[in-house]
């Protein structure tokens, strides 16, 4: 497989840096081709502005419309087009980041904001039905996605009853609302807890666990999110009454 590893950590000598190096090495040993997008090393600009779309000064900037015109017209800024080409090349994407304030670092959020533009990652319509392709469909359909996340919190505190909230729900906006939205096959995340106080033995164990996960990158079953067009949702994109009757919350959007 072609694997794009998107790395968002400012320190290459960190646990995150070690995991990335070990993980990329293992993937290459398994015969995969690996490319790395190191956002801090490349000084990625995370801020959307009119220069992304060659929008004229003084023109009111409507980001969705401007990004779609620039994408379709080939006038997106070169750094954005390069990242889109990398995504088209990839059969799988590994997104690696530390959990900061319950979310991804701003530099990675800005990568999504600038690269996942209208006409590429959203706002894409089926030419036959004219229905918007999303939640299990889209131009990135068939690409596998794995989030590799380090968290300072101890493991029990990011469990179902932990004070920090369940890690699967904390990551739901990324896994479901971004990756699955664009059609990707989203694998269960790989999470390393207690990352900022880990011993050398703990770091070695985390690297070994990641190695085992990466061995199944091409074959592991994705999270069974409910697709938009699979029959579970009505025309307002609300679960039909007979689907998980009386249920609510994020978990109802996963088939159990």
Buried (B, 14 or more C-beta within 10 A) or exposed (E): BBBBBBBBBEEBEBBBBBBBBBBBEBBEEBEBEBEBBBBBEBEBBBEBEBEBBEBEEEEEBEBEBBBBBBBEEEBBBEBBBEBBEBBEEBBBBBBBBBBEEEBBBBBBBBBBBBBBBBBBBBBBEEEEEEEBBBBBBBBBEEBBBBBBBBBBBEEEBBBEEBEBBBBBBBBBBBBBEBBBBBBBBBBBBBBBBBBEEBEEEBBEEBBEBBBEBBEEBEEBEBBEBBBBBEEBBEEEEEBEEEBBEEEEEEEBBBEE
